[in-house]
Amino acid sequence: MGIEDRDYMRERARERAESRGAVFLDRSRSRSRRSALEQWLETPFRNQKAALAIAACGLILISSIPASVISSLAPSGPIDTDPNTMMTGMAGRGVAGGAMTFVPILRLLGFALLLSCGIALIKGRRRWGYSTVVKDPNVAASIGTTLIGIVAWSVVTQGLWMSQAHKAAEAGTRIASGQNQMNQATSSAPPAVQAPMMQPVQVRPEPLTPGLQASGLAPDRPFPANGTFERTLPLQGKLARMTFYNRSQNNAIVVWLYNMNDGKGDHEALRLYLAAGQSAPVDLPAFDYRMAIYEAPPSFGLNRGFGPDTRPKDLGLVDLKTPADALSQQAVGNYSGYGIYNFRPGVYAVRR
């Protein structure tokens, strides 16, 4: 073997050694990362004081405290109709209503913390020196058994996920729509002896003021059949079409408003009645419109909930200037509650 061959073999051997060293270093780092994660997960099993503190956090997460904190951060009362503060109030309610949907996730996290700490306290009695706060290992094991029992009792009586998610969605809707506690109490109270209802009187809707400050709805006005509408602006000229989807959990009255810039403010063009989860198409003269929506929970029934104290939500402007016959897909509005509204304009038809 020549000198060049020996040098080549030494170079290859050095490269292999360096590669093995790099692999060993990567594996050692990976083991160190895994061991750090394992140590973090085993914290309640190694320290009784940490186990009790984590269990306390779990009890807070499964309690009503998170929902109460979120509710307290939401603006209270009806949405202010002052244009300078209206959007702030609507945005605050939308954020708080959406945050309420995370309460079931926090509850699941609380269950996980209670279970892990309960098991740690029960197993800790077998470890010498574990009982640093609760000196008697039997007492620590009893506390762990109680924590596991709390989890089991909560799951059996209140459900694990679906029922809690439904309750959170209803609470988020109440926050976003601005219903006060009096309305909540009325909706949850058992039906009492009802006074005889008067026959509804069909009246022409009053136009809304420019700031959407008055509802123009008579007290306890009956809600007509789903999909019915009351037209104030007659159909004439070029016509546009829009389909509105009420994907929220509340019954709704959707109002289209128009403004001729004549100094008289907004005027009502059409009022559509939609039950929860329903949709309907409407035809309007081609124009730019402003939309508003009134909501009432289905627990009120179709004959209550839209009294004089009802306040609208402003859904903003919609472009309906293009006639329906010039579009292959008509304009669509989707309302999902929590102040979330999505308007999709129509799609022009392809002319050949």
Buried (B, 14 or more C-beta within 10 A) or exposed (E): EEEEEEEEEEEEEEEEEEEEEEEEEEEEEEEEEEEEEEEEEEBBBEBBEBBBBBBEEBBBBBBEEBBEEBBEEBBEEBBBBEEEEBEEBBEBBBBBBBBBBBBBBBBBBBBEBBBBBBBBBBBBBEEEEBBEEBEEBEEBBBBBEEBBEBBEEBEEEEBBEEEBBEBBBBBBBBBBBBBEEEBBEBBEEEEEEEEEEEEEEEEEBEBBEBBBEBBBBBEBBBBBEBBEBBBBBEEEEEBBBBBBBBBBBBBBBBBBBBBEEEEEBBBBBBBBBBBBBBBBBBBBBBBEBBBBBBBBBBBBEBEBBBBEEBBBBBBEEBBBEBBBEEBEEBBBBBBBBBBBBEBBBBEEEEEE
